[in-house]
Structure formats: structure tokens, C-alpha cells
Amino acid sequence: MSSQTTAFPWNRLPRELRLMIMEELSDLVPSAGRNPLSCWASVSIEWYLYFTPLIWHTITLQVSAANSDIDEFNQLAVFHRKKLVVNISLHMSLQEYTCQECGQVESAETIEANNLTFSNGLKSLFCALSSWTRDPSTPGVALELSASSPSDSKHLKLDLVEHKRELANQSPGHLISNAKKRLLGQLLDFEFKMTDLPKVTVIEKFSVKQRLLRNLSASSLNIIICNLPRLHRVNYEPWLGTDKKGQQRREIANTNLLRWAECRSTLRSITIWEAQSQKLHKNKCYSKPYDNELTSAAVEASFHLKALAISHATDAMDFFLRFDEASKAIQGIGTQSRLSLRHLALTCRLQMPPESSTEVNYLLFVASKAAMQLPHLEIMEVWSPGVGEGFFFRYEVKKRQAKLIVGATWRISRMRNSAVFKAWQRVAGRHADDDLMYAFESINAGELKQPWSICRHLRLRKSLRE
């Protein structure tokens, strides 16, 4: 009897079983080393039709001073393949630096070289995409930008104090503050005018995640957004600056981004997550003074958007107080009825646990005044970052039922009989048919290992950052 096995013809398998096999293969892709999708797509017509959409679903492009993937992408992205693209991720590799150089701020030559790589990469991609078209009724493309030096990953893992000791003899002028500046880098700027970048009509989402250690300047953000006329959503995760001057430039960029909500009618959602690190920012973490211009821009943006989430960049208390002032100002000009905000998520700075209930009650009260002015509000969430201590509240309207949930690592009692609860009952009267429901959620302090750990209790947690 032969020990050889005869291959069973693929086409004789039931269609349902063939589909299950291909689905199992596609699930293996993240752990399969080099992406095998292109090889699988060449097996047969059936495999080609199944795996080609997966190949083109997410395109990752790399750009450096010496190399670029964009020309090859432009040659391959023809005809029907363009319609298969859902996400494009563009990473720009910036100038490398040594351990001796990390204690020095970037030179003018390095800044210019990085800006040139950034400018050429964006311009090449926008030129490639400028001829793409999609029916307005079909989903557009999501664009994600990232930029970093290959040296950043080495220095991000270092203990900066220990690093300084190691370099003391080699680099007497080595400064930790300069090492932080080098790591976060200068804000990336374009090396050309706004008119030099072509418009791209297929991008409807623009994202800059916190792995982009080098933030974008205000002018760069303006140029990019100006040339994305179909833009619906922006997700921006800038890093907190390490000095006053650097942070001021970042605040201006955040403020300008929010002001686009009024200028660009297609914009529906803006998310800003200000990334922070105890290693880089020490006692500045989650305690920086807030910028009045940014807060005013955030309030103004809420009048034009359907969803707004701002974490760490502004304080909920400041936002609600400014919202109250601004909403009173617009009552007389008839625009208040057009407010369409549905989702709002903010952070607050609370003393945790508080010495009394006054601070929490006042926060809830000013939040209720803002909620009263938002006729289409579905979810409002405010949370306070902390390790071992945490607080959040959620007001949610679902199927004409309103619910207020307060969560904390300490006990909050007597809420139902308070003036604050009555204020929220009046809010619920505007949004719901039944009485306001209330619940307190006790949070285990031990589960709050990171300042943002409490976010797992939020309904809008997936909207805070990506």
C-alpha cells in the first residue's frame, strides 16, 4: 500500500469550506512574518478575488531623505485597486543622531533636512492621490501620518538621568532638557507654500497618532487640512512640550485645528489627545496651566461639530464656564437651535480624593448647564486622570431615556437629594420622556495602574484616541 497521499482537488471542496479556509489564512497574516497575501492572491482567480481587497485595504508607505515608496505605490494603484484602499499610513524617517548629539538641540541643518523630508513626502503622496475620485455616497480614505528618527526608539527607552551619567565624561555639556527637546524634536514645517500642495478629494479622515514624536506646526496643519476638502474627522495626538516656548507653539497648533470646525463645513468630529510621559515631563504631567485661546476655540468648535473629545489639552471646568458665556452670547442671534453636538468627552483636574464634595458638585452643575444647551446630546463624559485614584461621570441619552452615572474610587453619597441632581433632572426633561436614572459606580483603585486606566469605564473610550 502506497504511503503517498493524493491531493484533494480544491474545486471539489464545498464553497463554504473553501471560504472558511481562506478566512483562517487571512487571520494568520499578523503573525505570519512577511505579508503572504500577495503570494496567496496568485494561487487562483478565486484566491485573487478574495485576497486582493485585503492587500489594498491598508497601505503602509515609508519615506526618507534617500528613499520613497510613493512612486511604486502610484504605479501599482491603478483602476479598480484605488477603490479597494481604505487606509493609507505614511511614515517619514527623519535624520538620525548619536548619543553624544542627543544632549544638543537640533541644528538648523537638521531642522531643514527633516522639514524637506516631511514636505517632499506629503507633496508626493498628495500628487499621487490628487487624481483619485470617489462617489460622495461611498466612504473615503483615512490618512495617518507619522514621523520619527530611527534614533528616537533607542533614546525613548533610556533612563535620562542614568544616560547623563554615562555621557558626563564624553559630553560635559550634555543636558537632560536638551535630550528631551531632541527626542520630541522641532515642529515639522513645510518648505513650500500652501498653493504648492494639490487638493485631495478622497481623504475623509486625517490622523496623527502619538507615535509621531515630532508634532506638526500650526501652519503645517493648516496647509494639510486646507487641501482636504472632503475631511470629516481629525484625530490628533500631539505631545506636551518640554519647555514653555515649545508648548506655546503646540497650543497654537491645537487652537488652529479646533478653529477649522467653523471654517470647514464637512468636519464632523475632532479628537485631541495631548500625550504626556512622567519620564519626559515629570511634575508637568496632567497639571499644566491651560490656554484661554485654546479653551475658547474648543467651545466654538463644539457649536459646529457632532463629536468633540479633548484629553489633557484643556480642562472641563474651564470649558463649561466658557461654554455658558458663549451660549448666552449667541442666544440673541438665533444660532443656538442649530447646535448639533452629540458626543462630548473632556478631562478635568480634581483633587482626588477631594476634601469635600464641593468641587465635584460644582463640576457636575456647570456641566448640566452646558448639556441643557445641547438639544441633540447623546453622551457627555468627563474623566480625571490618576494612578490609584480616579473619577468620571457620564450623562447618556438612549431611546429617549436619560441616565447619569458617577464613578469614583471614593464614595459619593446624597446625590439624589442635591441641587445638582435636580439640575440634571431638568436636562433630562429636555432629552428624555422618563425621569432621570442615576447610578454610582465604585471603582477599584488597584486597577488604575496608569493615569488613563479609568478610560476603560468610559463609553466614548474608543473616541479618545486611536
C-alpha positions in Angstrom: 0.0 0.0 0.0 1.4 3.4 -1.0 2.4 5.8 1.7 1.9 8.8 -0.6 -1.3 10.8 -0.2 -3.2 12.2 -3.2 -4.0 15.9 -3.2 -7.7 16.5 -3.0 -8.8 19.0 -5.7 -9.5 22.4 -4.3 -12.6 23.0 -6.5 -14.2 19.8 -5.2 -14.4 21.3 -1.7 -17.8 22.9 -0.9 -17.7 26.7 -1.4 -18.5 27.3 2.3 -15.4 25.2 3.3 -13.2 27.0 0.8 -14.3 30.3 2.2 -13.6 29.1 5.8 -10.1 28.1 4.8 -9.3 31.4 3.2 -10.7 33.2 6.3 -8.4 31.2 8.5 -5.5 32.1 6.4 -6.3 35.8 6.5 -6.4 35.6 10.3 -2.9 34.3 10.3 -1.4 37.4 8.5 -0.4 39.4 11.6 1.7 36.5 12.9 2.9 35.2 9.5 6.1 37.2 9.2 6.4 38.8 5.8 3.0 39.5 4.5 2.0 36.5 2.4 -1.2 38.0 0.9 0.4 38.7 -2.5 1.5 35.1 -2.8 -1.9 33.8 -1.9 -3.6 36.1 -4.3 -1.6 34.5 -7.2 -2.8 30.9 -6.5 -6.0 31.1 -8.5 -8.8 33.5 -9.7 -10.8 32.7 -6.6 -7.9 33.4 -4.2 -7.1 36.6 -6.2 -10.7 37.9 -5.8 -10.7 37.1 -2.0 -7.2 38.3 -1.0 -6.8 41.4 -3.3 -9.1 43.6 -1.2 -7.2 42.6 1.9 -3.9 43.5 0.2 -5.1 47.0 -0.7 -7.2 47.7 2.4 -4.4 49.3 4.3 -1.3 50.7 2.5 1.8 51.5 4.5 4.3 53.8 2.9 7.8 54.7 4.0 9.7 57.9 3.1 13.2 59.1 4.0 15.7 61.5 2.5 17.1 58.8 0.3 14.1 56.5 -0.5 10.4 56.6 -1.1 7.7 54.0 -1.6 5.3 56.5 -3.1 6.3 56.2 -6.8 5.9 52.4 -6.7 2.6 52.8 -5.0 1.4 55.3 -7.6 2.4 52.9 -10.4 0.6 49.9 -8.8 -2.6 51.7 -7.6 -4.5 51.7 -10.9 -8.1 51.2 -11.9 -10.1 49.1 -9.5 -7.3 48.9 -6.9 -7.9 52.6 -6.0 -11.4 51.7 -4.9 -10.1 49.0 -2.5 -7.9 51.4 -0.5 -9.4 52.2 3.0 -6.4 53.3 5.0 -3.1 54.9 4.0 -0.3 55.2 6.6 2.7 57.4 5.6 5.8 57.3 7.8 8.6 59.7 7.3 12.0 58.7 8.6 13.9 61.7 9.8 17.7 62.4 10.4 19.5 60.1 12.8 21.5 61.3 15.8 24.1 59.8 18.1 24.1 59.6 21.9 26.6 62.5 22.0 24.2 64.6 19.9 21.0 63.8 21.9 22.0 66.3 24.5 22.0 69.1 21.9 19.0 70.8 20.3 18.6 70.1 16.6 20.9 72.2 14.4 19.5 74.5 11.7 20.7 72.0 9.1 18.9 69.0 10.8 15.7 71.0 11.1 15.9 72.0 7.4 16.6 68.4 6.3 13.7 67.0 8.4 11.3 69.6 7.0 12.4 68.8 3.5 11.8 65.1 4.0 8.4 65.9 5.5 7.5 68.3 2.7 8.6 66.1 -0.1 6.8 63.0 1.4 3.5 64.8 1.8 3.7 66.5 -1.6 4.5 63.3 -3.4 1.6 61.5 -1.7 -0.9 64.3 -2.4 0.2 64.5 -6.0 -0.4 60.7 -6.3 -3.8 61.0 -4.7 -5.0 64.2 -6.3 -6.4 62.4 -9.4 -8.4 59.9 -7.3 -12.1 60.3 -7.2 -14.9 58.6 -5.3 -18.6 59.0 -5.3 -19.7 61.2 -2.3 -22.0 58.4 -1.2 -19.2 55.9 -0.7 -16.7 56.0 2.2 -13.5 57.9 1.7 -9.9 57.1 2.6 -8.3 57.5 6.1 -4.8 59.1 6.1 -2.4 58.6 9.0 0.9 60.5 9.3 3.8 59.6 11.4 7.4 60.8 11.5 10.4 60.0 13.7 14.1 59.5 13.7 15.3 55.9 13.8 17.4 57.0 16.8 14.3 58.0 18.8 13.4 54.5 19.8 16.8 54.0 21.3 16.6 57.1 23.4 12.9 56.8 24.4 13.8 53.7 26.4 16.7 55.2 28.2 16.6 56.4 31.8 17.7 60.0 31.0 19.4 60.6 34.4 21.4 57.4 34.0 22.1 58.4 30.4 23.5 61.7 31.6 25.9 59.9 34.0 27.2 57.7 31.2 27.9 60.7 28.9 29.3 63.0 31.6 32.9 62.4 30.6 32.2 62.2 26.9 29.9 65.3 26.7 30.4 67.7 29.5 27.7 70.0 28.1 25.1 67.2 27.9 21.7 68.5 29.2 18.7 66.4 30.0 16.4 69.2 29.0 18.1 69.3 25.5 17.8 65.5 25.3 14.0 65.8 25.8 13.9 68.5 23.1 15.8 66.3 20.7 13.5 63.4 21.3 10.3 65.4 20.7 12.1 67.4 18.1 11.2 70.7 16.4 7.7 71.1 15.0 7.6 69.9 11.4 7.0 72.7 8.8 6.5 72.7 5.1 9.3 74.0 2.9 6.8 75.4 0.4 3.6 77.5 0.1 0.1 76.2 0.6 -0.7 76.5 -3.1 2.1 74.1 -4.0 0.2 71.2 -2.3 -2.6 69.8 -4.6 -6.1 69.1 -3.2 -7.1 65.5 -2.4 -10.8 64.8 -2.5 -10.8 61.2 -1.4 -9.4 61.7 2.1 -12.2 62.0 4.7 -10.2 61.2 7.9 -6.8 62.6 8.9 -5.0 61.1 11.9 -1.7 61.9 13.7 -1.1 59.4 16.5 1.2 60.0 19.5 3.9 57.8 17.9 4.6 60.9 15.8 7.0 62.2 18.4 7.6 65.3 16.2 4.5 67.4 16.3 3.2 69.4 13.3 3.3 73.2 13.3 0.2 75.2 13.1 1.0 76.2 9.5 1.6 72.6 8.5 -1.8 71.6 9.9 -3.5 74.4 8.1 -1.9 73.5 4.8 -2.9 69.8 5.1 -6.5 70.5 6.2 -6.9 73.2 3.6 -6.2 70.7 0.9 -8.5 68.0 2.2 -11.9 69.4 1.1 -13.8 66.2 2.0 -12.4 65.9 5.5 -14.9 64.6 8.1 -12.8 63.5 11.0 -9.5 64.6 12.6 -7.7 62.6 15.2 -4.6 64.5 16.6 -2.4 63.2 19.4 0.4 65.8 20.0 3.0 65.5 22.7 3.2 68.0 25.5 6.2 70.3 25.1 9.1 70.1 27.5 9.5 73.9 27.8 7.3 77.0 27.8 8.3 78.2 24.3 7.8 74.7 22.8 4.4 74.3 24.5 3.2 77.7 23.3 3.8 76.6 19.7 1.9 73.4 20.3 -1.0 75.3 21.9 -1.2 77.4 18.8 -1.4 74.3 16.6 -4.1 72.8 18.7 -6.1 76.0 18.7 -5.9 76.4 14.9 -7.0 72.9 14.4 -10.1 73.5 16.5 -10.9 76.7 14.6 -11.2 74.6 11.4 -14.6 73.3 12.8 -16.1 76.7 12.0 -14.3 77.1 8.6 -14.8 73.6 7.2 -18.5 72.6 6.9 -17.6 69.0 6.2 -15.9 68.5 9.5 -18.0 66.4 12.0 -15.5 65.2 14.6 -12.3 66.4 16.2 -10.2 64.4 18.7 -7.2 65.9 20.5 -5.2 63.7 22.9 -2.2 65.5 24.4 0.3 62.8 25.0 2.3 63.0 28.2 5.0 61.0 29.9 6.3 61.0 33.5 9.8 60.3 32.2 9.8 63.3 29.9 7.5 65.8 31.7 7.9 64.9 35.4 5.6 67.2 37.6 4.2 68.9 34.5 2.3 65.8 33.7 -1.5 66.4 33.7 -1.0 69.7 35.6 0.0 72.3 33.1 -1.8 75.7 33.0 -4.5 75.8 30.3 -4.6 78.2 27.4 -7.6 80.5 27.3 -7.4 80.8 23.5 -7.5 77.0 23.1 -10.4 76.7 25.5 -12.4 79.4 23.6 -11.6 77.6 20.3 -12.8 74.3 21.8 -16.1 75.8 22.8 -16.5 77.4 19.4 -15.8 74.1 17.8 -18.5 72.4 19.8 -21.0 74.7 18.2 -20.2 73.2 14.8 -19.3 69.6 15.3 -21.2 66.4 16.1 -18.4 64.9 18.2 -15.6 66.6 20.2 -13.1 64.9 22.5 -10.2 66.7 24.2 -8.0 65.0 26.7 -5.4 66.9 28.8 -5.2 69.9 26.5 -7.9 71.8 28.2 -9.9 71.4 31.5 -13.6 70.5 31.6 -14.4 73.1 34.2 -12.9 75.9 32.1 -14.7 74.6 29.0 -18.1 74.5 30.7 -17.7 78.0 32.2 -16.6 79.4 28.8 -19.4 77.5 27.1 -22.0 79.1 29.4 -20.7 82.6 28.5 -20.6 81.8 24.7 -24.0 80.2 24.6 -25.6 83.3 26.2 -23.9 85.4 23.7 -25.4 83.5 20.7 -28.9 83.2 22.1 -29.9 86.5 20.6 -28.7 85.7 17.1 -30.7 82.5 16.5 -27.8 80.0 16.1 -28.3 78.1 19.3 -31.1 75.9 17.8 -28.6 74.6 15.2 -26.2 73.1 17.7 -25.7 69.5 16.6 -23.1 68.2 19.1 -23.9 64.6 20.1 -20.7 63.3 21.8 -18.5 65.3 24.1 -15.6 63.9 26.1 -13.3 66.1 28.3 -10.7 65.7 31.1 -10.7 67.6 34.4 -8.2 68.2 37.2 -9.7 67.1 40.5 -8.0 66.8 43.9 -8.5 63.0 44.5 -10.0 62.2 46.8 -11.5 65.6 47.4 -11.6 67.2 50.8 -15.3 67.9 50.3 -18.0 67.3 47.7 -18.0 71.0 46.7 -15.6 70.6 43.7 -17.3 67.6 42.2 -20.8 69.1 42.7 -19.7 72.3 41.0 -18.3 70.5 38.1 -21.5 68.5 37.7 -23.5 71.7 38.0 -21.7 73.7 35.3 -21.7 70.6 33.0 -25.5 70.4 33.4 -25.8 74.0 32.2 -23.9 73.1 29.1 -25.9 69.9 28.5 -29.1 72.0 28.7 -27.9 74.0 25.7 -27.3 70.9 23.5 -30.6 69.6 22.1 -29.0 66.6 20.3 -26.6 65.5 23.0 -26.3 61.7 23.4 -23.2 61.2 25.5 -21.2 63.6 27.7 -18.3 62.1 29.6 -15.7 63.8 31.9 -12.8 62.0 33.5 -9.9 62.8 35.7 -6.5 61.0 35.1 -4.8 59.5 38.0 -2.9 56.4 39.4 -4.7 54.7 42.2 -7.4 57.4 42.3 -10.0 58.1 39.6 -13.2 59.9 38.8 -15.6 60.1 35.9 -19.2 61.0 35.1 -21.4 60.2 32.2 -24.7 61.6 31.0 -26.3 59.4 28.4 -29.5 59.6 26.4 -30.6 56.4 24.7 -34.0 55.8 23.2 -35.5 58.8 25.0 -34.2 57.6 28.4 -31.6 59.7 30.2 -29.1 58.3 32.8 -26.4 60.0 34.9 -23.6 57.8 36.2 -20.9 59.0 38.6 -17.8 56.7 39.2 -15.0 57.2 41.7 -12.5 55.4 43.9 -14.2 57.1 46.8 -17.8 57.2 47.9 -20.1 59.9 46.6 -23.3 60.0 48.5 -26.5 62.0 48.8 -26.6 62.8 45.2 -30.3 62.2 44.6 -31.4 64.9 47.1 -28.9 67.5 45.9 -29.4 70.7 43.8 -27.0 69.2 41.3 -29.3 66.2 40.7 -32.3 68.5 40.3 -30.3 70.4 37.7 -29.7 67.2 35.7 -33.3 66.3 36.1 -34.1 69.5 34.2 -31.6 68.5 31.5 -33.2 65.0 31.2 -36.6 66.7 30.8 -35.3 68.2 27.6 -33.8 65.0 26.1 -36.0 62.2 27.5 -39.5 61.1 28.1 -39.0 59.5 31.5 -37.4 60.6 34.8 -33.6 60.7 35.1 -32.0 57.5 36.1 -28.9 57.7 38.4 -26.2 55.2 39.4 -22.9 55.3 41.3 -20.1 53.1 40.1 -17.5 52.2 42.6 -14.0 51.9 41.0 -11.3 49.6 42.3 -8.3 51.8 43.0 -5.9 48.9 42.3 -6.9 48.7 38.7 -5.8 52.2 37.9 -2.2 51.5 37.1 -1.8 54.3 34.5 -3.2 57.8 34.5 -5.6 56.9 31.7 -6.6 53.5 33.1 -10.0 54.9 34.1 -10.8 55.3 30.4 -11.9 51.7 30.3 -15.0 52.7 32.2 -16.0 55.3 29.5 -18.5 54.7 26.8 -16.5 57.0 24.5 -13.1 55.4 25.2 -12.6 54.4 21.6 -13.2 58.0 20.5 -10.5 59.5 22.8 -7.5 58.3 20.7 -6.7 55.6 18.3 
